[in-house]
């Protein structure tokens, strides 16, 4: 199933000022659209040109990208182009394009091609193929602008801190802090934050533990943590949020009465101690006036859902205002 029908909003470009930040669809649509952001390039070894257009919208609407290959039909691709990384303070976007007749083709590095799109300069560049040994993980890529330019890939082995307090580190999100040393944070939302000055002469890894969970240790850390946790960088500080649900009135999943609570923590990005985390906000659904949710379409005889009965999750922190979740 391909994404072929993008939304109507965000296109054509109305010439209004771009929002200071956007929420972006992680996969591009196969669609021929043009506006002031459109950029094209050629890809070595492939025919025709490749075009990318960025359709922006102010949150809470989701911005999206449209991709077109002039010499190919969308069926020659194994999946939609995927956004691998976005620059924290800039306009660079890394996209992965996978050629193949079957979705399983995405599993083979030789089928993957990478493009860098500059939303501010409206340019699109095809990166040299990284080979089969160097792989870009979905959640581990970050943009750092080096002092010099290079047309080749460079790798350096950096060992993790020892002893490492968790049995493993599974990166959920990469955040560019930047600065002269090009600091990057790789976040495991179940455990810790690993930081590294990637532009330093001798890069070293540092560790910052996340705040204690709302629930007891044996009740947490099940499934994908992004359904309940998230983190962002705002004004030089990490903002971290955790949600949890509590069953107030037992019953079937659709009829049981649930309540949720959320805690937003903050610490400086250069912090090295878990003791530096400060709980800035605590919120419980039972404390929010019930008229707050918008009226939703429900079936005949069904009651309007409340903030306690709605299925909530995937918390997102505002990149512009500290108090918006």
VMD Tcl script that draws the C-alpha trace (Angstrom):
set ca {
  {0.00 0.00 0.00}
  {1.58 3.26 -1.18}
  {0.88 6.81 0.00}
  {-0.51 8.35 -3.19}
  {-3.07 10.94 -2.06}
  {-1.56 13.74 0.04}
  {-3.79 16.14 2.00}
  {-5.16 19.26 0.37}
  {-3.75 21.60 3.01}
  {-0.21 22.94 2.64}
  {-0.55 23.07 -1.15}
  {-0.30 25.13 -3.23}
  {2.11 27.29 -1.29}
  {0.21 30.37 -0.11}
  {3.37 32.42 0.44}
  {2.74 32.86 4.18}
  {5.60 32.91 6.67}
  {6.83 29.43 7.59}
  {5.95 28.24 11.10}
  {8.89 28.17 13.54}
  {8.53 24.39 13.86}
  {6.44 21.66 12.29}
  {5.17 18.15 12.90}
  {6.17 16.06 9.90}
  {4.81 12.88 8.37}
  {7.69 10.34 8.51}
  {6.94 9.00 5.01}
  {6.72 11.00 1.78}
  {3.79 10.73 -0.62}
  {4.28 9.63 -4.22}
  {2.77 12.72 -5.84}
  {3.71 15.38 -8.39}
  {3.47 18.70 -6.58}
  {5.37 21.95 -6.99}
  {5.74 25.02 -4.81}
  {8.49 27.39 -3.68}
  {10.22 24.56 -1.76}
  {10.51 22.14 -4.71}
  {14.01 20.81 -5.41}
  {15.34 18.27 -7.93}
  {18.46 16.19 -8.46}
  {19.81 13.28 -10.44}
  {20.89 9.99 -8.89}
  {24.00 8.23 -10.18}
  {23.04 4.95 -11.83}
  {19.39 5.88 -12.28}
  {17.44 7.54 -15.09}
  {15.61 10.83 -15.04}
  {15.37 13.32 -12.20}
  {13.97 13.06 -8.70}
  {11.82 15.80 -7.18}
  {10.87 16.63 -3.60}
  {8.34 19.20 -2.40}
  {7.74 20.22 1.21}
  {4.14 21.12 2.10}
  {4.11 22.87 5.46}
  {1.28 23.44 7.90}
  {1.10 24.92 11.36}
  {0.73 22.40 14.20}
  {-1.37 20.56 15.14}
  {-1.69 19.85 11.39}
  {1.04 17.55 10.09}
  {3.40 18.79 7.37}
  {4.38 16.34 4.65}
  {6.61 15.78 1.62}
  {5.81 14.75 -1.95}
  {8.30 12.74 -4.00}
  {8.35 12.07 -7.72}
  {10.70 10.12 -10.01}
  {10.25 11.38 -13.56}
  {11.49 8.16 -15.22}
  {9.87 5.64 -12.87}
  {6.47 4.63 -11.64}
  {5.98 4.41 -7.89}
  {5.73 0.60 -8.15}
  {9.51 0.30 -8.68}
  {10.00 1.37 -5.07}
  {9.70 -1.08 -2.19}
  {8.19 1.56 0.11}
  {7.60 5.27 0.42}
  {10.65 7.50 0.95}
  {11.26 7.68 4.69}
  {12.44 10.65 6.73}
  {15.46 9.35 8.63}
  {16.55 12.55 10.34}
  {15.81 16.28 10.51}
  {18.16 19.03 11.56}
  {17.29 20.35 15.01}
  {18.10 23.98 14.22}
  {18.06 24.24 10.43}
  {16.41 22.87 7.33}
  {18.24 19.65 6.46}
  {16.30 16.40 6.03}
  {17.72 12.93 5.34}
  {15.46 10.65 3.29}
  {15.83 7.00 2.42}
  {14.59 5.73 -0.95}
  {14.40 1.98 -1.53}
  {14.23 0.40 -4.99}
  {12.69 -3.06 -5.23}
  {9.71 -5.03 -6.43}
  {8.74 -6.31 -2.99}
  {8.52 -4.69 0.47}
  {11.17 -7.14 1.68}
  {13.70 -5.34 -0.56}
  {14.00 -2.77 2.21}
  {15.94 -5.34 4.25}
  {18.93 -5.25 1.87}
  {21.29 -2.25 2.19}
  {22.22 -2.43 -1.50}
  {18.68 -1.32 -2.41}
  {18.78 1.82 -0.27}
  {19.62 5.26 -1.58}
  {19.87 8.42 0.51}
  {18.95 12.02 -0.30}
  {19.62 15.21 1.66}
  {16.99 17.91 1.23}
  {17.57 21.50 2.34}
  {14.24 23.15 3.09}
  {15.83 26.58 3.49}
  {18.03 26.52 0.39}
  {15.56 24.42 -1.64}
  {18.17 21.91 -2.79}
  {18.25 18.13 -3.09}
  {21.44 16.06 -3.12}
  {22.03 12.36 -3.69}
  {24.56 10.95 -1.21}
  {27.18 8.39 -2.29}
  {26.03 4.88 -1.39}
  {27.39 4.01 2.07}
  {27.98 0.38 1.11}
  {26.68 -2.69 2.90}
  {28.78 -2.30 6.06}
  {27.63 1.20 7.09}
  {23.91 1.26 7.92}
  {21.75 4.22 8.85}
  {19.45 3.13 11.66}
  {15.93 4.56 11.58}
  {16.28 6.34 14.94}
  {20.03 6.90 15.34}
  {20.90 9.47 12.65}
  {21.59 13.10 13.55}
  {22.79 16.12 11.58}
  {26.02 17.83 12.66}
  {27.62 20.54 10.52}
  {31.41 19.93 10.54}
  {34.07 22.61 10.21}
  {35.19 21.14 6.87}
  {33.50 19.22 4.07}
  {34.15 15.68 2.94}
  {32.78 13.65 0.05}
  {33.43 10.30 1.72}
  {32.18 8.44 4.78}
  {34.35 8.36 7.88}
  {33.83 6.08 10.87}
  {35.34 6.04 14.34}
  {34.80 3.47 17.07}
  {33.78 4.96 20.42}
  {33.25 2.63 23.36}
  {30.26 2.97 25.65}
  {30.76 4.02 29.29}
  {31.84 1.22 31.59}
  {30.16 -0.10 33.58}
  {26.95 0.60 31.64}
  {23.96 0.43 34.05}
  {21.51 -1.06 31.54}
  {21.81 -4.48 29.81}
  {21.64 -2.77 26.40}
  {20.94 0.57 24.74}
  {18.15 0.79 22.16}
  {18.06 4.26 20.62}
  {14.57 5.70 20.17}
  {15.62 9.19 19.17}
  {18.75 11.12 18.16}
  {19.01 14.81 19.10}
  {21.62 17.26 17.87}
  {22.70 19.62 20.65}
  {25.40 21.13 18.47}
  {28.02 23.62 19.59}
  {31.67 23.71 18.59}
  {32.10 20.07 19.55}
  {29.01 18.86 17.69}
  {27.32 17.23 20.66}
  {24.73 14.54 19.85}
  {22.39 12.71 22.24}
  {21.09 9.20 21.57}
  {18.08 8.53 23.77}
  {16.87 5.16 25.02}
  {13.47 6.13 26.40}
  {13.46 3.14 28.74}
  {16.88 3.77 30.26}
  {19.38 6.54 29.54}
  {20.76 9.26 27.30}
  {24.17 8.68 25.71}
  {25.96 11.88 24.68}
  {29.01 12.34 22.48}
  {31.02 15.30 21.16}
  {31.34 13.88 17.67}
  {33.59 16.69 16.36}
  {36.09 16.39 19.21}
  {39.55 15.05 18.45}
  {38.94 12.14 20.81}
  {35.17 11.61 21.12}
  {34.01 10.06 24.37}
  {30.59 8.84 25.44}
  {28.83 10.25 28.48}
  {25.77 8.90 30.23}
  {22.72 10.64 31.70}
  {20.06 8.53 33.37}
  {16.40 9.34 32.84}
  {14.18 10.32 35.80}
  {12.54 7.55 37.83}
  {9.38 6.10 36.23}
  {5.90 6.90 37.48}
  {5.18 3.21 37.96}
  {7.29 0.71 39.88}
  {10.20 -0.82 38.02}
  {8.49 -4.18 37.50}
  {5.40 -2.54 35.97}
  {7.15 -0.39 33.40}
  {9.30 -0.94 30.27}
  {6.89 -3.01 28.20}
  {6.53 -2.47 24.47}
  {7.56 0.62 22.55}
  {8.38 3.43 25.01}
  {7.35 6.11 22.50}
  {3.72 5.27 23.19}
  {4.16 6.74 26.69}
  {7.40 8.76 26.66}
  {9.12 11.43 24.61}
  {11.96 13.91 24.84}
  {12.87 17.17 23.13}
  {15.55 19.86 23.26}
  {14.27 23.35 24.03}
  {16.39 26.40 24.87}
  {19.42 24.32 25.85}
  {17.49 21.93 28.09}
  {16.09 18.44 27.74}
  {12.32 18.27 28.23}
  {11.18 14.74 29.03}
  {7.60 13.53 29.43}
  {6.18 10.26 30.72}
  {2.54 9.15 30.72}
  {0.97 6.27 32.61}
  {-2.53 4.85 32.94}
  {-4.33 3.59 36.03}
  {-7.41 1.36 36.07}
  {-9.92 3.01 38.40}
  {-12.96 0.84 37.70}
  {-12.35 -2.73 36.46}
  {-14.22 -4.00 33.43}
  {-13.73 -5.03 29.80}
  {-11.07 -2.98 27.98}
  {-13.69 -0.88 26.22}
  {-15.79 -0.32 29.37}
  {-13.27 -0.08 32.19}
  {-12.68 3.36 33.69}
  {-9.12 4.56 33.25}
  {-7.28 7.64 34.35}
  {-3.92 8.86 33.14}
  {-1.22 11.07 34.52}
  {1.78 12.78 32.94}
  {4.96 14.28 34.34}
  {7.24 16.68 32.45}
  {10.87 16.81 33.60}
  {13.67 19.21 32.67}
  {17.45 19.35 32.93}
  {20.27 21.21 31.18}
  {21.61 19.46 28.09}
  {25.12 19.52 29.56}
  {24.02 17.82 32.78}
  {25.83 14.66 33.89}
  {23.77 13.66 36.93}
  {20.29 12.17 37.19}
  {19.83 14.31 40.31}
  {19.63 17.39 38.08}
  {16.21 16.43 36.68}
  {13.42 18.72 37.91}
  {9.73 17.77 37.72}
  {8.23 20.91 36.16}
  {4.64 19.80 35.59}
  {2.40 17.04 36.83}
  {-1.02 16.48 35.28}
  {-3.83 14.03 36.01}
  {-6.79 13.52 33.70}
  {-9.14 13.55 36.68}
  {-8.06 17.13 37.44}
  {-8.94 18.48 33.99}
  {-12.50 19.88 33.63}
  {-14.50 17.48 31.47}
  {-15.90 20.18 29.12}
  {-12.33 20.66 27.82}
  {-12.35 17.96 25.08}
  {-14.02 18.88 21.77}
  {-17.32 17.26 20.88}
  {-16.68 14.06 18.93}
  {-18.88 12.09 16.57}
  {-20.22 9.03 18.37}
  {-22.75 6.34 17.54}
  {-26.44 6.52 18.46}
  {-26.92 6.15 22.20}
  {-23.19 6.42 22.93}
  {-21.93 8.88 25.51}
  {-19.32 11.50 24.71}
  {-15.87 10.21 25.67}
  {-13.96 12.01 28.40}
  {-10.26 12.61 28.89}
  {-10.24 9.51 31.09}
  {-11.92 7.22 28.58}
  {-10.21 8.44 25.41}
  {-7.34 6.28 24.16}
  {-4.42 8.67 24.53}
  {-0.70 8.21 23.95}
  {2.30 9.20 21.84}
  {2.99 12.39 23.83}
  {4.73 15.23 21.99}
  {6.47 18.21 23.56}
  {6.25 21.60 21.94}
  {9.50 22.83 20.37}
  {8.39 26.44 20.79}
  {6.58 26.76 24.12}
  {7.80 25.04 27.29}
  {4.34 24.48 28.78}
  {2.61 22.76 25.84}
  {2.25 18.98 25.71}
}
mol new
graphics top color blue
foreach p $ca { graphics top sphere $p radius 0.5 }
foreach p [lrange $ca 0 end-1] q [lrange $ca 1 end] { graphics top cylinder $p $q radius 0.2 }
display resetview
